[in-house]
Amino acid sequence: MKKLTDILKNTPVREVCGDTAAAIGGLVYDSRAVKPGDCFFAVPGTQSDGHDYIPIAVEKGAAAIVCERMPADAAEGVAYVLVGDSAGAMADMAAAFYDYPSRELKLVGITGTNGKTTTATLLYDLVRAMGYKAGLISTVVYKIDGREVEATHTTPDSIRLNAMMREMADAGCAYCFMECSSHAIVQERTRGLDFAGGIFSNITHDHLDYHKTFAEYIRAKKLFFDGLPKGAFALTNADDRNGRVMVQNTAAAVSAYSLRAMADFRCKIVEMHLDGMLLRIDGQELWVGLLGRFNAYNLLAVYGAAALLGLNRGEVLRVLSMLHAVSGRFEKIRAANGTTAIVDYAHTPDALENVIQTIEEIRTPGQQLIVVCGCGGDRDRTKRPEMAAIAVKYATTAVFTSDNPRHESPEAILDDMVAGLEPGARYLRIADRAEAIRTAVMLSRPGDIILVAGKGHETYQIVGDVKHPFDDREEIKKRFALLN
């Protein structure tokens, strides 16, 4: 329990009506979760407005309401806090309610279009292998030291963020590594957190359904670096044309990493094979179990961040050579006949091309490449024909299929994908994802490579609002078991 006045100390407030000494038992923004003594945040959203649910929150016993518009009828015994920005106030008050847990951690945020999950997870695995306790907030899973918590969003809401970080700090964690999505940055979920550093991976077209323009998407990512404090580090990808843009107004100390140019941290790919690659970082050669130029960037970002955090560089390189690929990221499954399936989360044109180009570097003459991919429903439609064009450009055969159609027709999504393809393009369209994978396996010959892209670690298909059990990896294993 905390007094309302105590958790309002660092929150810009326009007006308060009622008892500021009210005891607050919890913070909520979903009226269905309100319990007696809670503080309810009325947050305007894209689908609904939290102000419409203030009466329900009051009826359920909320002790305080934080809102951008005062209700016409104020209930007796309830404190009303008028603010200019409910989402921002929620972040400020969540940090105060949980006693600013991010100040007790070395918190590093990773933002960009691709590579966030891998970079955050590898940093978490790295410091734990070096003997430190750490937390992880990623698309795949949240971790409080060794304990796993189901991930609901790439970056959860500010209340849950601070609650988890309080658990991390209380568990003795020294570090926390978190993905910072563009949605989360714009919606101020990361506000009020004290970052020790930030990493920029890259930026390509994505989430234009939400941000509307690429310029706005870039601005959302840049906001994260604009907010970093003077004592933090900002590590940027010098090989991305927007890498310098991200850090041009930051107060943090800027460092860069590169595979192509002079930078603070540099890497060269010496050799690449299906089982891994030989890298040269800081003049030292090391073999890593990850594959692809995109993973060389991820590993270099991890190395750079670890160095900026003050970890021993030689020890970091030693541990990097022991780390494994992240679930659903270039995850390899081999059949008894030598066919290899690769499952990857690639769901943007750039990510798909990166993965396919990596396969092209190791593919031998005569090896077929069969690509299975789709595009999610209720998401950026502009990338659909781009994804299809990339798959057709490289694949022996491309199989277009369903990928979380949500509220759209799978066939309509496939229509968008194939709309710009040249006549004679080699592809199949099979809306049923299980059937698409079965067909890809049937088309393969011993030793071929099958890429199943788009869902990676996910164990479900979203149709409408319902998550149906589906795992690309399990489907592949089932089909491989039937091969002679």
C-alpha positions in Angstrom: 0.0 0.0 0.0 1.2 3.5 -0.8 -0.4 6.9 -0.4 -1.6 8.5 -3.6 0.4 11.6 -2.9 3.6 9.6 -2.7 3.2 8.0 -6.1 2.3 11.3 -7.7 5.5 13.1 -6.8 7.1 12.9 -10.2 3.9 13.0 -12.3 2.8 16.2 -14.0 -0.7 16.9 -12.6 -3.2 19.5 -13.7 -5.8 19.1 -10.9 -6.6 16.8 -8.0 -10.1 16.4 -6.5 -10.4 14.3 -3.4 -8.2 12.8 -0.8 -4.5 12.6 -2.0 -3.7 10.6 1.2 -5.8 7.7 -0.1 -4.1 4.4 0.3 -3.5 2.7 -3.1 -3.3 -1.1 -3.3 -2.6 -1.6 -6.9 -2.4 0.1 -10.4 -4.7 -1.0 -13.2 -5.8 0.3 -16.6 -8.3 -2.5 -17.4 -11.6 -1.9 -15.5 -12.2 -5.7 -15.4 -9.2 -6.1 -13.2 -10.0 -3.3 -10.7 -10.1 -4.3 -7.0 -11.1 -2.2 -4.0 -8.4 0.3 -3.2 -6.8 0.3 -6.7 -5.9 3.3 -8.9 -7.5 3.2 -12.3 -6.0 4.8 -15.3 -8.4 6.0 -18.0 -6.2 5.6 -21.1 -7.5 6.5 -24.6 -6.7 3.7 -27.0 -7.1 2.9 -30.7 -10.0 0.5 -30.1 -11.6 2.0 -27.0 -11.3 4.8 -24.5 -10.6 4.1 -20.8 -12.7 7.1 -19.8 -15.8 5.2 -20.8 -15.0 2.6 -18.1 -14.5 5.0 -15.2 -18.0 4.3 -13.7 -17.2 0.5 -13.7 -13.9 1.1 -12.0 -15.6 3.3 -9.4 -18.4 0.7 -8.9 -15.7 -2.0 -8.3 -14.1 0.1 -5.5 -11.3 2.1 -7.2 -9.8 4.6 -4.7 -8.4 6.9 -7.4 -9.0 7.7 -11.0 -6.3 9.2 -13.3 -7.8 10.7 -16.4 -7.4 13.3 -19.1 -11.1 14.5 -18.8 -12.9 14.9 -15.5 -16.2 12.9 -15.4 -19.3 15.0 -15.0 -20.4 13.1 -11.9 -17.6 12.6 -9.4 -18.2 9.8 -6.9 -17.8 10.5 -3.2 -14.8 9.0 -1.6 -12.8 8.7 -4.8 -9.8 10.8 -5.7 -9.7 12.1 -9.2 -6.3 13.1 -10.8 -6.5 15.2 -14.0 -3.4 14.8 -16.2 -2.5 15.8 -19.8 -1.4 12.3 -20.7 -2.8 9.2 -18.9 -0.4 6.8 -20.4 2.6 8.9 -19.4 1.2 9.4 -15.9 0.7 5.7 -15.6 4.4 5.1 -16.5 5.6 7.8 -14.0 3.3 6.5 -11.2 4.2 2.8 -11.9 7.8 3.6 -11.4 7.1 5.3 -8.1 4.7 2.7 -6.9 7.3 0.0 -7.3 10.1 2.2 -5.9 12.0 2.8 -9.1 13.3 -0.7 -9.7 15.1 0.2 -13.0 17.5 2.3 -10.9 18.7 -0.9 -9.2 19.4 -2.7 -12.5 21.7 -2.0 -15.4 18.9 -1.8 -17.9 19.6 -2.0 -21.6 17.0 -1.4 -24.3 17.2 -2.7 -27.8 15.2 -1.2 -30.6 15.0 -1.6 -34.4 13.1 -3.6 -36.9 15.0 -6.9 -36.9 17.4 -8.5 -34.4 15.9 -7.2 -31.1 14.9 -10.6 -29.7 18.2 -12.2 -30.6 20.3 -9.4 -29.3 18.4 -9.1 -26.0 18.4 -12.9 -25.4 22.1 -13.3 -26.2 22.9 -10.5 -23.8 20.8 -12.2 -21.1 22.5 -15.6 -21.8 25.9 -14.0 -21.9 25.8 -12.3 -18.5 24.2 -15.3 -16.9 27.0 -17.5 -18.3 29.5 -15.0 -16.8 27.9 -15.5 -13.3 25.5 -12.6 -13.0 21.8 -12.7 -12.4 19.7 -11.0 -15.0 16.2 -10.3 -16.4 14.9 -10.5 -19.9 11.9 -8.9 -21.6 11.5 -10.2 -25.1 9.0 -11.2 -27.8 9.5 -14.9 -27.0 9.6 -14.9 -23.2 10.0 -12.8 -20.0 12.6 -14.1 -17.5 13.3 -13.1 -13.9 16.7 -14.6 -13.4 16.0 -18.2 -14.3 12.2 -18.1 -13.9 10.2 -17.9 -17.1 7.0 -15.8 -17.5 4.8 -16.0 -20.6 5.3 -13.0 -22.9 2.2 -11.2 -24.0 3.8 -8.3 -25.9 7.2 -7.5 -27.2 7.2 -4.7 -24.6 4.5 -5.0 -21.9 2.6 -2.1 -20.3 4.4 0.2 -17.9 2.7 -1.3 -14.8 3.8 -4.8 -15.7 7.3 -3.6 -16.7 7.9 -2.0 -13.3 6.3 -4.9 -11.4 8.6 -7.4 -13.2 11.7 -5.2 -12.7 10.9 -5.0 -9.0 10.9 -8.8 -8.9 14.2 -8.8 -10.8 15.8 -6.3 -8.4 14.5 -8.2 -5.4 15.8 -11.5 -6.8 19.3 -9.9 -7.0 19.5 -9.3 -10.7 22.3 -7.0 -11.8 21.1 -6.6 -15.4 17.9 -6.4 -17.4 17.8 -6.6 -21.2 14.6 -5.6 -23.0 13.2 -5.1 -26.4 11.7 -1.7 -27.0 9.1 -1.8 -29.7 8.0 1.3 -31.6 4.5 0.9 -30.3 5.8 0.8 -26.7 8.0 3.9 -27.2 5.1 6.0 -28.7 2.7 4.8 -26.1 5.2 5.8 -23.4 5.5 2.3 -21.8 9.2 2.8 -21.4 8.8 6.3 -19.8 10.2 6.7 -16.3 12.7 3.8 -16.7 16.4 4.5 -16.1 18.4 3.0 -18.9 22.1 2.3 -18.7 22.2 2.0 -22.4 20.4 1.5 -25.7 21.1 -0.4 -28.9 19.9 0.3 -32.4 19.9 -2.7 -34.7 18.4 -1.5 -38.0 15.3 -0.1 -39.5 13.2 -1.2 -42.5 9.6 -0.9 -43.5 7.3 -2.4 -40.8 4.2 -1.5 -38.7 3.1 1.1 -41.2 -0.5 0.0 -40.3 0.1 1.7 -37.0 2.6 4.5 -37.8 1.2 5.3 -41.2 4.5 6.6 -42.7 8.1 5.4 -42.6 9.1 8.8 -41.3 6.8 8.4 -38.3 8.2 4.9 -37.7 11.8 6.3 -37.7 10.7 9.0 -35.3 9.2 6.5 -32.9 12.5 4.6 -32.7 14.5 7.8 -32.4 12.4 9.0 -29.4 14.0 6.2 -27.4 17.5 7.5 -28.0 16.3 11.1 -27.5 15.3 10.1 -24.0 18.5 8.4 -22.9 20.3 10.2 -20.0 23.8 11.6 -20.1 25.4 8.8 -18.2 24.0 6.1 -20.6 25.5 4.7 -23.8 23.9 4.7 -27.2 25.2 1.9 -29.5 24.2 2.3 -33.1 24.6 0.3 -36.3 26.9 2.4 -38.5 26.0 0.2 -41.6 22.3 1.2 -41.4 21.6 4.5 -43.2 19.5 5.7 -40.3 21.9 4.6 -37.7 23.4 8.0 -37.2 20.0 9.7 -37.4 18.9 7.7 -34.3 21.6 9.1 -32.1 22.0 12.7 -33.4 20.1 14.3 -30.5 20.8 11.9 -27.7 22.5 13.0 -24.5 24.1 9.5 -24.1 27.6 8.6 -25.1 27.5 7.4 -28.7 29.4 4.3 -30.0 29.0 2.5 -33.3 29.4 -1.0 -34.6 30.0 -2.1 -38.2 30.9 -5.0 -40.6 31.7 -2.6 -43.4 33.3 0.6 -42.1 35.5 2.1 -39.4 33.7 1.9 -36.1 34.2 1.5 -32.3 33.4 -2.2 -32.7 34.1 -4.1 -35.9 33.6 -7.7 -37.1 34.5 -9.7 -40.2 32.9 -13.0 -41.3 35.9 -15.3 -42.1 34.0 -18.5 -42.9 30.3 -19.5 -43.0 28.9 -23.1 -42.9 25.5 -24.6 -42.2 26.6 -25.3 -38.5 28.0 -21.8 -37.8 30.6 -19.2 -38.8 34.1 -18.1 -38.0 34.2 -14.4 -37.0 37.0 -11.9 -36.3 36.0 -9.4 -33.6 38.5 -7.0 -32.0 41.3 -8.9 -33.9 40.3 -12.2 -32.2 38.8 -15.1 -34.1 36.0 -17.1 -32.7 33.6 -19.8 -33.9 29.9 -19.2 -33.2 27.0 -21.5 -33.5 24.8 -18.9 -35.1 24.7 -18.3 -38.9 24.2 -15.4 -41.2 25.4 -11.8 -41.7 22.4 -10.6 -39.7 23.6 -12.7 -36.8 27.1 -11.3 -37.1 25.5 -7.9 -36.6 23.6 -9.2 -33.6 26.7 -10.8 -32.0 28.7 -7.6 -32.6 26.0 -5.5 -30.9 26.1 -7.9 -28.0 29.9 -7.7 -27.8 29.8 -3.9 -28.0 27.1 -3.5 -25.4 28.9 -5.9 -23.0 32.1 -3.9 -23.4 30.3 -0.6 -22.8 28.8 -2.2 -19.6 32.4 -2.8 -18.4 32.6 -6.6 -18.9 35.9 -8.2 -19.7 36.2 -8.3 -23.5 38.2 -11.5 -23.6 35.8 -13.3 -21.4 32.9 -12.0 -23.5 34.4 -13.4 -26.7 34.9 -16.8 -24.9 31.3 -17.0 -23.8 29.9 -15.8 -27.1 31.4 -18.8 -28.8 29.3 -21.0 -26.5 25.9 -19.4 -27.0 23.1 -21.0 -29.1 20.5 -19.6 -31.5 17.3 -18.1 -30.0 14.2 -20.2 -30.3 12.6 -19.8 -33.7 15.5 -17.7 -35.1 17.3 -19.7 -37.9 16.4 -22.8 -36.0 17.5 -25.9 -38.0 15.7 -29.3 -38.1 17.2 -32.1 -40.0 15.5 -35.1 -41.6 17.1 -38.6 -41.8 17.5 -38.2 -45.5 19.7 -35.1 -45.2 17.0 -32.5 -45.9 17.3 -29.4 -43.7 14.3 -27.2 -42.6 15.0 -23.8 -41.2 12.4 -22.1 -39.1 12.7 -18.3 -38.8 10.6 -15.5 -37.4 11.4 -13.3 -40.5 8.1 -11.4 -41.1 9.4 -8.3 -42.9 10.9 -8.0 -46.4 14.4 -7.2 -45.1 14.4 -10.0 -42.6 13.2 -12.5 -45.1 15.8 -11.4 -47.7 18.6 -11.6 -45.0 17.7 -15.1 -44.1 17.4 -16.3 -47.7 20.7 -14.6 -48.6 22.4 -16.4 -45.7 21.0 -19.7 -47.1 22.3 -18.7 -50.6 25.8 -18.3 -49.2 25.9 -21.9 -48.0 23.7 -23.6 -50.5 25.5 -26.0 -52.8 24.9 -26.5 -56.5 21.9 -28.8 -57.0 20.3 -28.1 -53.6 16.8 -26.9 -54.0 15.5 -24.0 -51.8 11.8 -24.2 -51.0 10.4 -21.2 -49.2 7.2 -21.3 -47.2 5.9 -17.8 -46.1 2.9 -15.7 -45.6 1.8 -12.3 -44.1 -0.2 -11.5 -41.0 -3.7 -10.2 -41.2 -4.7 -6.7 -39.8 -1.1 -5.6 -40.3 1.0 -3.5 -42.8 -0.3 -4.5 -46.3 2.4 -2.7 -48.2 5.0 -5.4 -47.4 2.9 -8.3 -48.7 3.9 -8.0 -52.4 7.5 -7.3 -51.4 7.6 -10.5 -49.3 6.3 -12.5 -52.2 8.7 -11.0 -54.7 11.7 -11.8 -52.5 10.6 -15.4 -52.0 10.1 -15.9 -55.7 13.4 -14.2 -56.6 15.5 -16.7 -54.6 13.5 -19.9 -54.1 13.4 -22.9 -56.4 9.7 -23.0 -55.4 7.8 -20.5 -53.2 4.8 -21.7 -51.2 2.6 -18.8 -50.0 0.3 -19.6 -47.1 -1.5 -18.3 -44.0 0.3 -16.5 -41.2 -2.0 -15.3 -38.3 -4.8 -14.0 -40.6 -6.7 -12.5 -37.6 -9.8 -10.8 -39.0 -8.8 -10.9 -42.7 -9.5 -13.6 -45.2 -6.4 -15.7 -45.8 -7.2 -15.8 -49.5 -7.4 -12.0 -49.7 -4.0 -11.8 -48.0 -2.6 -14.2 -50.6 -4.1 -12.1 -53.4 -2.2 -9.1 -52.0 1.0 -11.1 -52.0 0.9 -12.3 -55.5 -0.6 -9.2 -57.1 2.7 -7.8 -58.2 4.5 -11.0 -59.3 5.6 -11.3 -62.9 3.8 -13.8 -65.2 5.5 -17.2 -65.0 6.7 -16.8 -61.4 7.2 -20.2 -59.7 4.9 -20.3 -56.7 2.1 -22.2 -55.1 -0.6 -20.7 -52.9 -1.9 -23.0 -50.2 -3.9 -21.2 -47.5 -3.8 -24.1 -45.0 -0.3 -23.7 -43.3 -0.1 -27.4 -42.3 -0.8 -28.4 -45.9 1.7 -25.8 -47.2 4.5 -27.3 -45.0 3.5 -30.9 -46.0 3.7 -29.9 -49.7 7.1 -28.3 -49.2 8.4 -31.5 -47.7 6.9 -33.5 -50.4 8.6 -31.3 -53.1 12.0 -31.6 -51.4 14.7 -34.1 -52.4 17.3 -35.5 -50.0 19.7 -32.8 -49.0 17.5 -29.9 -50.0 16.7 -26.8 -47.8 13.2 -25.8 -46.7 12.7 -22.3 -45.2 9.5 -21.9 -43.2 9.4 -18.2 -42.3 7.1 -15.8 -40.4 6.2 -17.4 -37.2 9.4 -18.8 -35.6 8.9 -19.5 -31.9 5.1 -19.0 -32.1 3.0 -22.0 -31.1 -0.3 -20.8 -32.4 -2.3 -19.4 -35.4 -4.5 -16.4 -34.7 -7.8 -16.7 -36.6 -10.2 -13.9 -35.6 -9.4 -13.3 -31.9 -8.7 -17.0 -31.2 -5.3 -18.6 -30.9 -5.3 -22.1 -32.3 -2.4 -24.4 -31.4 0.1 -24.6 -34.3 3.9 -24.9 -34.3 5.9 -24.8 -37.5 8.7 -26.9 -35.9 6.3 -29.7 -34.7 4.6 -29.7 -38.1 8.0 -30.1 -39.9 9.1 -32.9 -37.5 5.9 -34.8 -38.1 6.3 -34.6 -41.9 10.1 -35.4 -41.8 9.2 -38.6 -39.8 7.2 -39.8 -42.8 10.2 -39.5 -45.2 12.0 -42.6 -46.3 
